[in-house]
Amino acid sequence: MTGGMSRPGESEAGSRMEEEFYRRLAEVVEGWEEAFASLDLEEQRRVVASAAESGLLQAIQMARAALRNHENRKTGGRREHGRENV
């Protein structure tokens, strides 16, 4: 965690690496969502079918869940209001 809010036994380097990982994961998910939103409805349907078949859709859903869990750990379980894509 950043700002000296490390969990017991967690190293500063480990904390920085964790935060960097989740920051990058968030960028990937946001990039996917922005690209997906820019498609017309028919193309979105084709992309979802293809992504589901390849396992990418499941990976994106798992990444979203991991990001939510990480944020909940950082905020002590408080949820921030905002857009959540399904």
N, C-alpha and C positions, 0 to 999 in steps of 0.2 A: 504494500500500500504506500501511497505517497504521503509526504508531510509528516513522517515520523510515526505513522499509524500502523506499524507492522504488527502482525499477529505474533504471539509468543513463539519463539524459536525460529522465526523467519528472518533470513538475512536481508540486508539492504539491497544487495545485488539481486537476490531472488525476487524481491518486491518490485524492483525496477523492471526486471525481465517480464514479470507477470503483467504489469501495467502496460508495457510496450506490446506484448502479445495481444491483450484485449483491445488496445487502441487500434492496432492493425486489423484485427478481426472485425471491429466495428466499421472500419473504412471499407473492407471488402463487402460486408453486408450492405452498407449504405450504397456502395457503387452498384451492386446487383439491383437494389430496389430502385435507384434512379434510372438505370438502364431499362429495367422492366417497365417502369411507369411511362417511359417515353415511347413504348411500342403501342400499336393499335391493338384492339381487342382480339382480333383473329391471330395476330402474331403472338400475343401473350398466351393464348391457348396452345399454340404450337410449342412455344418455349416451355410452358409448364409440362406438357406431355413428354417432351424430350428430357427435361430436367428430372422428372419423376422416374422415367425409365432408366436413366443413367445413375440415379442415386443422388444427384446434385440437389434436388429439392429437399430431400431428407437432411443433407448436410447443412443447407442453409437454415432449415428449421432448427436443427440442433445448435447451430452457431447463435441464432437469436436467443434460444433458451439459455445458452452458456453466458451470453452477454447480460441477460436479465438477472441470472443468478449472481454474476459478478457484481453487478450494480447493487443488487439487494444486500450483498455482503458488505459492500462499501458504505451503504447508507443505513445499515442496521435494519433492513427490511422495509424502509419507506419507499413507496412508489411515487415516482414523479409523473405528473400528467404529461401526456404526449401521445403521439401517433404510434400505434402498434400494428404492424402488418401481420397478417396470418398467411 
